[in-house]
């Protein structure tokens, strides 16, 4: 019974953490778009960039409402062409982002840019939404829009999602040149490239896992702790030492950085003489981690 309660508590904490990550990320994306991207006409991809272009023809409509309508259309298109690919978190992320931008337009309307340093505002317009977007993707959700378009391109034209996103965002950035001039186009294309690089970098840092190989006289105590307290799996096999020729149990487990630190502290207390090797991995495929694409 206690194990079931601990497991339930673990999943409850994980859901709470994902919810906080998701909403913090969405708020960062919304703020970066509203405060820096839209006033400068940086159409650096995404539904927000397309909405900015459309606002040129429909100036009486808030950008948040245009995003809402476009996302609704693309979600319907994705449902029809991809099936039930979008989970509840992605649907929530899609409409929550539109709603947050809409609210920001009402609460703090901006008639001009915050500063006159356009390049600095470009950096903020990329880094704040880029980091926020990485938090959203880290929870398994998305902000909808061009993410779904990229999935459609992958299914029907076998184009990788990262390339599909870059292609769509690049086309939107070129649209900024047609409507707002060459300077806006150049800034927008630079923003697309920076966003792509930042997203990959932040996601990779968030997805780093620790592969731990442990040799200890208290192996049973350690792998029971991994299973019951950290709620991760472990593989145990017998190995023979080359020098001593003695048989010892070897534990291999894959953990997050925080979990690895927690396990190290436990082993230090239980068996200071344990032998541990730790390596990093950014891609773990299997139960409890990511599936095949």
BELVEN-V999299 format. One line per field, one symbol per residue. phi: phi as a letter, one per 40 degrees, with the letter a starting at -180 (. if undefined). burial: # if it has 16 or more other ideal C-beta (glycine too) atoms within 10 Angstrom, else .. A space follows every 50 residues. Layout:
phi = ???
burial = ???
This chain:
phi = .cccccccccccccccccccdccccccccccccccbccccgcccggcccc cccccccbccbccdcccccccccccccccccbgccccccccccccccdcc cdcccccbcbcaccbbccccccdccccccccccccccccgbacgfcdcdc ccccccbfcddccccccccccccccccccbhcccccccccccccccccdc ccccccccbbcbbbbacbccccccccccbcgbcabbacabccccfccbcb bbabbccccccccdcccdccacccbbbbbcababbicgbcccc
burial = .................#..###.##############.########### #####......#######.##..##..#.......#..############ ##.##...............##.################.########## ####....#....#######.##.###.##...##.######.###.##. .#...##.##.#.###.##..##.##...###.#..............#. #.###...##.###.##...#..#.#.................
